[in-house]
Amino acid sequence: MTTWNIFTSKQKMAVELAFDALSTMDGITDRRDTFKGGIQRIGFSDLYSFVTSSDSMMDEKLERALEQDGRLRGELDRLLERTAVYRFPKLAAASSGKADHRGGEGVLIRLKQSRAEQTQTYVIIELAPDFPEAPKILFLRSAPDRYIKHPLPEAHDGVIQVLAEEDSDLVRALRKVDTEVSLH
């Protein structure tokens, strides 16, 4: 787990303000980099909003920028690492190359096919009673540098359930052993 988890809400707010100030300074001091080919580039504040707000989703502009800019991907990876409530690294390669669960200290993510509808799968996140805070967002990073963000519903008795189509990006990425997963 990261240091972010032990911060108070006041400390987290101070960090957010510092990130915002640094992002503003980046924009002021490096204007030549802000626009490329007449198109405004994605800045740190855009990344921060994407990572921390459950309402902010991946749009074409951000997706394109991440595909084209390795530095931006690196910034996003560092931000995801620093703000994660919990991170799951890539799994050790299994013989089938597919995963149906990921476990760690106080967290278990399972995939379970729906009995009622064979084309649907439950993503079940089980949290230990002493887990620091229920996550609100699930992030996945699959090769090659593809990011998926999925807002999570409220936890009930330490369990979060998401019903998704079996062929959805979410389920396909969770099944891949080389996908990195983080809870925010």
N, C-alpha and C positions, 0 to 999 in steps of 0.2 A: 504494500500500500504506500501511497505517497504522503508527503508532508501536508498536502492540501487538506487531507481528512482531519487533521488535528487543529486546523485553524478555526477560530471562532467566526461567526458571521461578520463581525466588525473587521476582523483581519482579512477575510475574503473580499469584503467591499473595498478595503484599502488596496489590495492587490489588483482588483478590477480597475480602480481609478489609476493606478500606476501603469497598467497595461494600456489603458486608453491614452494617457499622457504620452507614453513612449510611441504609440502608434501615430499620434498627432505630430510629434517631433519627427518621426520618420517621413511623414508626408511633407513637412515644411522643409527639411534639409535635403531631401532627395526627390525633388519635383520631376527631374528628367526621367526618373524611373517610373513615375506614377502613371504616365500615359505611354502606351506603346502602340504605334500604328493607329492613333486616334481613338483607341479604346481604353477606358480607364481600367487600371489594374486592380486586383484584389489586394487590400491592405490588411494589416494585422487586426484592426478593429472588425473587419468583415469576418476574418477567421474566428476571432474571439466570440463574436455574436453567434456564428454558426455552431461552435462547440458548446457554448453555455446556455443557449436558448432552445428549449424544446420546440418552439414555434418556427425557428429558422431552419429551413431544409436546403438541401443541395439543389442549386439551380444550374442552368446550362453555363452561365458565365463562370461560376466557381468551378464546376467540373472541367471546363475547358482550361481554365487557368492552372488547375492542379495537374492536368495532363501535360501542359507545356512548361511548367516552371518547377524544377527540382528543389529550388530553394524554398518555394512556397509549401511544397509537400513536406519538407523538413520542418518548417515552422509549424505546420499543422500537426505533424507527428509529435513534436516536443510539447505543444499545447495539450494534445490529447493525453500524453503521458503525465503531464503535471496536474491535470484537472481530474483524472480518473479516480473514481471511488475504488475501482478494482480493475486490474488488467490480466488478461489471459494471453500468454505468448502463443506462438504457433505450437501445434501438437506434434509429438513425435510421430513420424510417418507410420500409419497402420498398414496392414497388408492390403486392405481394400481401398485405402486412400480416402475413406469417408469417416466422419465422426458423428455420433448421435448424442454425445454429451461432453462437457468440459467441466472439470472440477478444480477447485482451488480452496484456499483457506477461507472457510465460511460462506462459499458460494458454489452452487452447482447449476449449470445450464443444461437442460435436457431437451431433446426433440422427440415428440411423441405424435405419431400419426393419429388423426381423429378417427374414432370408430364410426361416427355418424356419416362423415364425408371423407372418402379415401383420398381426395385431392387436397385436403387440408392437413396442416401439421400445427401442433401446439408447440410454442417455444415457452418452456417453463423455467423460470429463474427462481431457485430456492435460496433464501438467505438465512444464515445462522441467526439465532436470537440476539447475539451480541454484535451483529453487523452494524457498522457505524451509522449509516443512513441508507434508506432505500433509494436506489438509482432511478433517475427519471429518463435517461437516454441510453440506448445501446449503440455503440459504434463498432463497425467492422472494417478492417482493412485487409483486402484480399489482393493477391498478386494479379496483375502487375499494377500496383499503386491505385487500386480502386477503393473508394470509401463509401460506406453505406451508413446512414444514420437512421435510427428508428426510435421514435418517442415511446416511452413505456407507460402503461397504466399504473395506478396506485397498487402497492403491495397489500395483500390481504393475508394476515397471519404469516408473514415472511415469504409469501409466494407471489410472483408476478407471472401472469399468463398472457401470451399473445397468440392469437389464431391467425395463421398465414397460409397462403396457398403453397403447396409443396414445391411448385416450380418458381416461386418468388425469389428475388435476389437475396432477400434475408435468409431464407432457409438454405438456398444453395450455398451461400457464403459460409453459414454456420457449419455446414456439413464438410467443407474443405478443411483439411488438416493444416494447410498453410495460411489460414485466415487468423489475423490477430483480432482479439475481441477486447473491448473495454466498456466498463459501465461508468456512467457519469450521473 
